[in-house]
């Protein structure tokens, strides 16, 4: 039934997205420390049903249920971090003891998806991106010598390449529709277009984008979405001309 929500939907993601894979012990950091790692209900119940007495008896000291208003199927429990803020199942080699012992299918949705993100842009258009707190994601995004390009495919095709995308998209649906405007992708494209204009330095390009965004956040524009496309077109054109030369120092 969940898949039906996305039939006919379009997914947009950066070209480097599908080339990402976790590099494990070769990574200079670990994503299993320093933050609260939530566990979805399905995985929590899966842990409880494991036929391994030593493992199940250790759970009360390593996993805690989330109760109250914040409790839902995706935020059902969380790992209890140790004194060094590390996941209790993170071993000395910075690898997951659960995955090593029981396989990748026993990872919770948080661990399966990170550092991937999914957002609803508008209507049936979804965006996949990556969290830049992951060093390998940074390398894929920032050390790519090719101009940033985006792939646009139907949801069914994209879901083959992106772990856990359906549940994550579903969880973001309500919140995302409240904050993403009808021209979100157009604004993003304009920012990327300006950043790829080599006429000005990187610092100057950021200033141009800042000026554009200041105009877009003006109260008159906020109440009139139809005014957005002309503003975007104007600043893209200006960034490709000498209009700002000598004025951005």
GIBELJO-V222342 format. One record per backbone hydrogen bond with DSSP energy under -1.0 kcal/mol. CO is the residue of the C=O (numbers start at 0). NH is the residue of the N-H. Records with the same first field share a line. If there is no record, write none. Layout:
BEGIN
CO: NH ; NH
END
This chain:
BEGIN
1: 4
2: 5
5: 8
8: 154
9: 125
10: 152
11: 127
12: 150
13: 16
15: 18
16: 19
22: 25
23: 26
31: 86
36: 78
38: 75 ; 76
39: 43
40: 44
41: 45
42: 46
43: 47
44: 48
46: 49
49: 51
51: 55
52: 56
58: 61 ; 62
61: 79
63: 77
67: 70
72: 40
74: 71
75: 65
76: 38
77: 63
81: 84
84: 33
85: 81
86: 89
88: 96
90: 93
94: 90
95: 99
96: 100
97: 101
98: 102
102: 105
103: 106
107: 111
108: 112
109: 113
112: 115
114: 130
116: 128
118: 126
121: 124
123: 9
124: 120 ; 121
125: 11
126: 118
128: 116
130: 133
133: 137
134: 138
135: 139
136: 140
137: 141
138: 142
148: 14
150: 12
152: 10
153: 157
154: 158
157: 160
161: 164
163: 167
164: 168
165: 169
166: 170
167: 171
171: 175
172: 176
174: 177
175: 179
180: 183
182: 186
183: 187
184: 188
185: 189
186: 190
187: 191
188: 192
189: 193
190: 194
191: 195
193: 196
200: 204
201: 205
202: 206
203: 207
204: 208
205: 209
206: 210
207: 211
208: 212
209: 213
210: 214
211: 215
212: 216
214: 217
217: 221
218: 222
220: 223
223: 226
224: 227
226: 230
227: 231
228: 232
229: 233
230: 234
231: 235
232: 236
233: 237
234: 238
237: 240
241: 244
243: 246
END
